[in-house]
Amino acid sequence: MKRLPLSHGLSAAFLFAVGYFCAASDLFNRTPATAQAELTPTKGREAFKAGSERSEGTLKEIAETLKRIESRIEKIEQAATRAQSAK
């Protein structure tokens, strides 16, 4: 086995000591010691809601859609009535 010169060993020891000093002295680590987080509220998961809670939102959407359809049909009927009376 070939032996390395003493200068290689000293260089390695010096680099190890510098690395250890930097880590121990927190020279390059400027992050705060406490964790900080931003919390955002999330929607409740559908899987954990009861059947009535899950269907309530769906029923509201259906009711809104039906109201829009009814108003459109009413406008079409009014336009058809106006078209017939204009003849």
N, C-alpha and C positions, 0 to 999 in steps of 0.2 A: 504494500500500500504506500502511495506517495504522500509525503507530508507537505502541507502548505507552509509557505514562509510566515514568519511571525507578523509581518506587516498586514497580511490578509486577516489574521486572527484579531489584531488590534483594530483594524478597520471595521470588522464585523461587530466587535464589542462596542466600539464607539457609536455605530449606527443603532445598535440595540439600545444603548443608554440614551441617545437622543430621542428615539421613538418612545421609550418608556417615560422620559421626562415630559415630552409633549402631551402624552396621554394623561399622565398623573397631574400635571399642572393645569390641565384643561385649557391649554394655550390655543388650540384650534377649534375647540368645541364651545361655540357661543350660544347654544340653545338654552332656554330657561329650564330651571330645575323642575318646574311644574308643567303638567300637561294642560293644554288649552284646546277646547273644542267648540265648534259652533253647532248647536242643536237645532234641527228643523222638525216641526211636527209632521208626522206621516199619517196617511189615511189608514183607518182600521182595515184589517184584512177581511176579505169577504168570507173566507173559510171559517172564521171564528164568530160570525154573526148568526143569530137565529134566523129561521126562515122568514119571519115577518119583517125583520130588519133588512134582509137582503132584498125582499120584494118591494119594500116601500119606495126605494129610489127608482126602481124599474117602473113601478106603477105611476110615479110622478112624471117620468119621461114619456110614458104612453099617453097620459092625460094631456101633457103639453102638445104632443104630436097630433092628437085627435083635435085639439082646439085649433091648431094651425090648419089642419085639413078641413075642418068645418068652416073656418073663415074663408078659405080658398073656394070651397064649393059654393058658399053664399055669394061671393063675388062673381063666380061664373054664372050662377043663376040670375043675378042682377043684370049682368051683361047680356045674357040670353033674353031676358024679359025686355030690356031696352032695345035689343035688336029686332024682336018681334013687334014691339009697339011702333018702331020707326018704319016698318014696312007698310 
